[in-house]
Amino acid sequence: MDLTTLFSFTFIAALLVMSPGPNGVLVAKTVPTSGKAAGFANVAGFVAAFYVHGALSILGISLILVQSAQAFFIVKMLGAAYLCWIGIKALLEAWRSVSAPRNIEPAKRQRTLLKAFMEGFLTNTLNPKVSMFYLAAFPQFITQAQGALGASFTLVFVHSMLNLVWFSAMVLLFSRLANATRSGAFQKWLKGITGVVFIGFGAKLATLKP
């Protein structure tokens, strides 16, 4: 793989990682209540999900989902339901905080690292923005003349490392601002925005066409 292709992919993937989406919202919600370790577990889940997307794209399973209307519909609706469920939970929490406003202390029963990892993994796996990137843009950087398998996983590795750096920085930022982010007003608005964003992404995924 030549350097021009690698740099082009890195630039496009960086824009994708840094653009607003459910991954960043999840980190912003996790760190204030469950701590920095849980935030990093979210990030580890994001990274693992990239390899799932990459493997599906490389093996052609994603193409099968796109070509099979029934398979695509099932996967799409499962993903949409999961994202909407997270959004509805966040909106309900925001509504409760309106009726009983208070500063938020670290949760007595914090997310386990496994739970935080799975939240990050499922959120990124079911993120339609990442799915469409791997279906549409990702194959454009691989040619038949190259060692397709090695080149493909090189790009997946680059994408996952960009994700690791960006969201780890976000975890550290929210950890440093822990006192401010635990205020009742901040949590109320954050949960409300979280709910709207996740429901929006769920609706976007539900209306996605093959």
N, C-alpha and C positions, 0 to 999 in steps of 0.2 A: 504494500500500500504506500503510495507516494505521500509526501508531507503536505502537499496542497489539499488532497482529499481529507487527510487527517485534521488539518487546521479548519477546513470548511465545516466538517462534521462537528468539531469541538465548539466552534462559534455558534452553530445552530442549536446544538444540544444545550449549551450554556444559556441561551435565550429561553429555551423551553424550561429548564430547571428553575431559572430566576423569575419566570412569569408567575403571577398570582394563581394559586390553585389549592386544592384540598390538602396537599402535603404540608404546606406552610401553615394553614389554618389548624391542622391537627397538632403540629409542634407548639403553636402559640397557646393552644388549649391545654396541652399535656404538662408543659414545664412548670407553670405557676402552681399547679395543684399536686403534681406527682413527682416533681423534682427533675434535676438534670439527667440522672441516669435513665429515667423513663423516656426523656426526650431523645437521648442517644439510642435507646432501644427502638423508638419510632424510626429514626434514621437508618438503623440497621435493617429494619423491615423494608424501607424504601429501596435500599441497595439490593436486597435479595430479590425484590420484585422485578427490578430491571433485568436480571438474568432470566427470569421466567418469560418476560416479554421478548427478550432476545432469542431465547431457545425456541419459543413458539414461532417467531418469525423465521428463524433459520430452518426449522424442521417443516415449515409449511402448514402447521396446524392452524395458524391464524388465517391463512388463505382459505382453508377448508371452511372455517367459520364464516368468512365473508361470502363464500360461494353457496353455502347451505343456509337458506333463509330461516329454517327452523332452528338449527344449531345457533345461528347468530342471535335469533330472537331470545332464546333461553338464556344464553350467557349475558346478553344485554340487559334483560329484565332482572336477573339476579344481581348484577352490578348496580343497576339503578335502585333496586330495593335496599341494598346495603347502604348506599350513600344517603338516600332519603331517610333511612332509619337513624343514622348518625345525626342528620340535620334536625329531625323531629325531636330527638332526645335533647339536643342542645337548646332548641327553642323552648321546650318545657322547663329546662333548668333556668333559662333566662327569665321566663315568666314567674317561676317561684322566687327568684332573687328580687323581682320587682315588688312582690308582696311582703318579702322579708329581707330588705337590703342589709347587708353586713359585709365586713371585710372577710376575705377568703383566706383561711389558714391552710397550710399543707394538709392534704387529706389524711385522716387517721388511718384509712385503709387505702394506701396508695396503689396505683396500678402495679401489678407485678411486671417484671421486665418482659416476661413471656407475653402477657396481655398487650403491653405497649408495642412489642415487636409485631404481634399479629395485627394490631390496629394499623401500624405503618405498612405492613406487607399487603393487607387487603385493600387499604386506601389507594396505594400506588398501583397494585395489580388491576384494580377496577377503575383507574383513572382514565377516562376516555381520551384525554389529551395525549397521554403516553401511548395508549393503544394505537391511536391513529398515526402517531409518529412512527412507531415500529412497523405499521402496515404500509404506510405511504412513503415517508421520507427515508427511513432506514435502508431499504433495499437499493435506493439510488446511489449509495456510496459503495456498493459491492458489485464487482463485475465478474463475469465467468472466467476471465483470464487470471484472476487472483486466487489464492488459496482461500476459498470462500469461508470455510469454517473458522480458520485462524483470524482472518480479517474481520469477520463479523463479531467474534468475541472480543477482539481488540477494541472495536467501537463500543460494544456494550460495557467494557471495562472503563473506557474513557467517560462514558455517560454516567456510570455509577459513581466514579470518583468525583465528577463535578457535583453530583447530587450530595455526596458525602461531605465535601468541603462547604458547600452553600448552606445546607441545613444544620451542619455541626456549628457553623458560625451563628446561625439563628438560635440554636439551643443555648449557646454561651451568652448571647445577647439577652434572651429572656431570663436566663439564670441571674445575670448581673442586675436586671431590672425587676427582680423577684418581688420586692416590696411594693413597687408601683403596680405590677401586674396582678397582685393579689387583692387590690382594692375592690370593694363591692361594685362601684360604678364601672370600672374597667371590665370586670368579669361579666357584668350584665350585658354590656355592649359586645364583648367578645363572643359570648354564647349566642347572642342574637345574630351576629354576623356569621358565626360558624354555622348556625342552623340554615340561614338563607343560602350561604355558599354551597353547603353540601346538598341541600335540596335542589338548588340550581344545577349542580353538576349531575345529580341523579336524573333530573328532567332532561338535561342535555343528552345523557347517555341513553335514556329511554326512547328519545326521538332520533337517535343516530341511525342513519341508513347504511346498509352494506355497500 
